[in-house]
Amino acid sequence: MAEEETKQLAYIPEVVLKKRKHKEESIALTRKTQLELGKYGGEKKRKVEDIKRPEQFIKEFRERELDLIRMKHRLKRPKSAVLRPNSELLFVIRINGNNEMHPRTRKILSSLRLRKMFHGVFTKATPGVLEMLQKVEPYVTYGYPNIKNVKEVIYKKGFRRIGDQRFPLIDNNIIEQALGKYGILCLEDIVHEIVNVGQHFKEITKFLEPFALNKPKEGLQGKKKLYKDGGDAGNREDQINDLISKMN
């Protein structure tokens, strides 16, 4: 046979080609816009949301002042009901955030080293500490931890901050380097000193980072009422151990 016949390309009118090109350019432009919004839209949205209305500032100011007034009222409660702890050792957990909080409240929480929600610390039940807890009562809950929970919290959640990093207490060398001069060489020594509120309790609690606990699966009610009145806050006495077990 002779040479194969070449197939001719189908004729497409120029108008159709122009429409096709315009459509492709339009799709590409739309896609580019979508990508840009995906990358920057969230940031723009956040910036808009960060702009507060004047009434919002007024509301927040009033809430903070109300927090201060309530603090002063709590301090007028009979001291005998507050300053009679059943144990020298307390475990304190922060359970509420910064909303409606007066700067004085935030300062007290910071001095207790409770700067974040669900952080816990061991502390002595001194009159000064109990008075601070009374001031920030809606934001914390506390009680008397048993030996089992003291040991589990320290073993599971114990960290030491060195510079900007947190290190779990899995190496006794870290403990010995910092506390060896007090005769504290290992985790067992730390647990013993905490449980017995020993001579070097202050040095050990300063050595330990605040314990980052888990949020309870059942959650908290979010109520700032006292625990004994059906809320979450304040002294739970021995019942703090149930909460520690859920958060450990």
C-alpha positions as CSV (number, residue, x, y, z in Angstrom):
1,M,0.0,0.0,0.0
2,A,1.0,3.5,-0.4
3,E,1.9,5.8,2.5
4,E,-0.7,5.8,5.3
5,E,-3.0,8.7,5.1
6,T,-2.5,11.2,7.8
7,K,-5.5,12.0,9.9
8,Q,-6.5,15.6,9.8
9,L,-7.0,17.4,13.1
10,A,-10.6,18.4,14.0
11,Y,-11.3,22.0,13.2
12,I,-12.1,24.1,16.3
13,P,-13.4,27.6,15.8
14,E,-11.4,30.4,17.2
15,V,-14.3,31.6,19.4
16,V,-14.4,28.3,21.2
17,L,-10.6,28.3,21.8
18,K,-10.8,31.8,23.3
19,K,-13.7,30.8,25.6
20,R,-11.7,27.7,26.7
21,K,-8.6,29.8,27.4
22,H,-10.7,32.3,29.4
23,K,-12.3,29.5,31.5
24,E,-8.9,27.9,32.3
25,E,-7.5,31.3,33.4
26,S,-10.6,31.9,35.5
27,I,-10.2,28.5,37.2
28,A,-6.5,29.1,37.9
29,L,-7.2,32.6,39.4
30,T,-10.0,31.1,41.6
31,R,-7.6,28.3,42.8
32,K,-4.9,30.8,43.6
33,T,-7.3,32.9,45.6
34,Q,-8.5,29.8,47.5
35,L,-4.9,28.9,48.4
36,E,-4.1,32.4,49.6
37,L,-7.2,32.4,51.8
38,G,-6.2,29.0,53.1
39,K,-2.8,30.4,54.1
40,Y,-3.7,33.8,55.3
41,G,-7.4,33.8,55.9
42,G,-7.2,32.4,59.4
43,E,-4.7,35.0,60.4
44,K,-6.9,37.8,59.0
45,K,-9.9,36.3,60.8
46,R,-8.1,36.2,64.1
47,K,-7.0,39.8,63.8
48,V,-10.6,40.8,63.3
49,E,-11.7,38.8,66.2
50,D,-9.0,40.3,68.4
51,I,-10.6,43.7,68.0
52,K,-12.8,44.2,71.0
53,R,-15.8,46.5,71.3
54,P,-15.9,49.1,74.0
55,E,-18.7,47.3,75.8
56,Q,-16.5,44.2,76.0
57,F,-13.8,46.1,77.8
58,I,-16.3,47.5,80.2
59,K,-17.8,44.0,80.9
60,E,-14.3,42.5,81.5
61,F,-13.4,45.4,83.8
62,R,-16.5,45.0,85.9
63,E,-15.9,41.2,86.1
64,R,-12.4,41.7,87.4
65,E,-13.5,44.3,89.9
66,L,-16.3,41.9,91.1
67,D,-13.6,39.2,91.5
68,L,-11.6,41.5,93.8
69,I,-14.8,42.3,95.8
70,R,-15.5,38.6,96.3
71,M,-11.9,38.0,97.4
72,K,-12.3,40.7,100.1
73,H,-15.6,39.1,101.2
74,R,-13.9,35.7,101.5
75,L,-11.2,37.1,103.7
76,K,-13.9,38.3,106.2
77,R,-15.0,34.7,106.9
78,P,-14.2,33.3,110.3
79,K,-10.5,32.3,110.4
80,S,-11.2,29.3,112.7
81,A,-12.9,27.6,109.8
82,V,-9.9,28.1,107.5
83,L,-6.8,27.8,109.6
84,R,-7.3,24.3,111.1
85,P,-5.8,21.9,108.5
86,N,-6.0,18.1,109.1
87,S,-2.5,17.6,107.7
88,E,0.7,19.5,107.2
89,L,0.8,18.5,103.5
90,L,-1.6,19.9,100.8
91,F,-1.9,19.2,97.1
92,V,-3.3,22.2,95.3
93,I,-4.7,22.1,91.7
94,R,-5.7,25.0,89.6
95,I,-9.1,24.3,88.0
96,N,-10.2,27.6,86.4
97,G,-8.7,29.9,83.8
98,N,-8.0,33.7,83.4
99,N,-11.5,34.9,82.5
100,E,-12.9,37.4,85.0
101,M,-9.7,37.3,87.0
102,H,-8.4,40.3,88.8
103,P,-4.6,41.0,88.4
104,R,-4.2,40.5,92.2
105,T,-5.7,37.0,91.9
106,R,-3.4,36.2,89.0
107,K,-0.4,37.4,91.1
108,I,-1.4,35.1,94.0
109,L,-1.8,32.1,91.7
110,S,1.6,32.9,90.2
111,S,3.2,33.0,93.6
112,L,1.7,29.5,94.2
113,R,3.3,28.5,90.9
114,L,-0.2,27.7,89.4
115,R,0.1,29.6,86.2
116,K,-1.8,27.1,84.1
117,M,-5.0,25.1,84.4
118,F,-4.7,21.6,85.7
119,H,-1.3,22.2,87.2
120,G,-0.8,20.9,90.7
121,V,1.8,21.6,93.5
122,F,2.6,20.2,96.9
123,T,2.7,22.8,99.6
124,K,2.8,23.1,103.4
125,A,-0.5,23.9,105.1
126,T,0.8,27.1,106.8
127,P,-1.5,29.9,107.8
128,G,0.0,32.1,105.1
129,V,-0.6,29.5,102.4
130,L,-4.2,28.8,103.6
131,E,-4.9,32.5,103.5
132,M,-3.7,32.7,99.9
133,L,-5.8,29.7,99.0
134,Q,-8.8,31.5,100.6
135,K,-8.2,34.5,98.4
136,V,-8.1,32.5,95.1
137,E,-10.6,29.8,96.2
138,P,-12.8,29.9,93.1
139,Y,-9.8,29.0,90.9
140,V,-8.3,26.1,92.9
141,T,-9.2,23.0,94.7
142,Y,-7.0,21.3,97.3
143,G,-6.8,18.7,100.0
144,Y,-4.7,16.1,101.8
145,P,-3.0,13.6,99.5
146,N,-2.3,10.1,100.6
147,I,1.1,8.4,100.3
148,K,0.0,6.4,97.2
149,N,-1.0,9.5,95.2
150,V,2.1,11.4,96.3
151,K,4.3,8.6,95.0
152,E,2.3,8.2,91.7
153,V,2.3,12.0,91.0
154,I,6.0,12.3,91.5
155,Y,6.9,9.2,89.5
156,K,4.5,9.8,86.6
157,K,4.5,13.6,86.4
158,G,7.8,14.7,88.0
159,F,9.9,17.0,85.9
160,R,12.9,19.2,86.4
161,R,13.4,22.4,84.4
162,I,17.0,23.0,83.2
163,G,17.2,26.2,81.1
164,D,14.2,26.2,78.7
165,Q,13.8,22.4,78.7
166,R,11.9,20.1,81.0
167,F,13.4,16.7,81.9
168,P,11.5,13.8,83.4
169,L,13.0,12.5,86.6
170,I,14.2,9.1,85.2
171,D,17.9,9.8,86.0
172,N,18.9,10.0,89.6
173,N,22.0,11.9,88.6
174,I,19.8,15.0,87.9
175,I,18.4,14.7,91.5
176,E,21.8,14.1,93.1
177,Q,23.4,17.1,91.3
178,A,20.7,19.4,92.5
179,L,19.8,18.0,96.0
180,G,22.7,15.8,96.9
181,K,24.0,18.4,99.4
182,Y,20.7,17.8,101.4
183,G,21.1,14.1,101.3
184,I,18.4,13.7,98.6
185,L,19.8,11.3,96.0
186,C,16.8,9.6,94.3
187,L,13.1,9.7,93.7
188,E,12.5,7.6,96.8
189,D,14.2,10.3,98.9
190,I,12.0,13.0,97.3
191,V,8.8,11.0,98.0
192,H,9.9,10.4,101.6
193,E,10.6,14.1,102.2
194,I,7.3,15.3,100.6
195,V,5.2,12.8,102.5
196,N,6.8,13.7,105.8
197,V,7.0,17.4,105.1
198,G,10.7,17.1,106.0
199,Q,13.4,19.6,106.7
200,H,14.2,20.2,103.0
201,F,10.6,20.3,101.8
202,K,11.0,23.8,100.4
203,E,14.1,23.0,98.4
204,I,12.5,19.9,96.9
205,T,9.2,21.6,95.9
206,K,11.3,24.4,94.3
207,F,13.3,21.7,92.4
208,L,10.2,20.1,91.1
209,E,8.2,21.7,88.2
210,P,4.5,22.1,88.8
211,F,2.8,18.8,87.9
212,A,0.9,19.0,84.6
213,L,-2.1,16.8,85.3
214,N,-4.6,15.4,82.8
215,K,-8.1,16.9,82.5
216,P,-10.6,14.4,84.1
217,K,-12.4,12.4,81.6
218,E,-15.7,13.2,83.2
219,G,-14.6,16.8,83.4
220,L,-15.4,19.3,86.1
221,Q,-18.6,21.1,86.5
222,G,-16.9,24.4,86.0
223,K,-18.6,25.8,89.1
224,K,-16.7,28.2,91.3
225,K,-18.8,27.2,94.3
226,L,-17.2,25.4,97.2
227,Y,-16.9,21.6,96.8
228,K,-18.9,21.1,100.0
229,D,-21.7,23.1,98.4
230,G,-21.8,21.1,95.2
231,G,-19.1,23.0,93.3
232,D,-15.6,22.3,92.3
233,A,-13.5,24.7,94.2
234,G,-12.0,24.9,97.7
235,N,-11.0,22.3,100.3
236,R,-11.9,18.7,99.4
237,E,-10.0,17.3,102.4
238,D,-9.3,13.6,101.7
239,Q,-11.6,13.6,98.6
240,I,-8.8,15.3,96.7
241,N,-7.3,11.8,96.3
242,D,-10.2,10.7,94.0
243,L,-9.6,13.7,91.8
244,I,-5.8,13.1,91.7
245,S,-6.4,9.5,90.6
246,K,-8.6,10.7,87.7
247,M,-6.0,13.3,86.6
248,N,-2.8,11.3,87.0
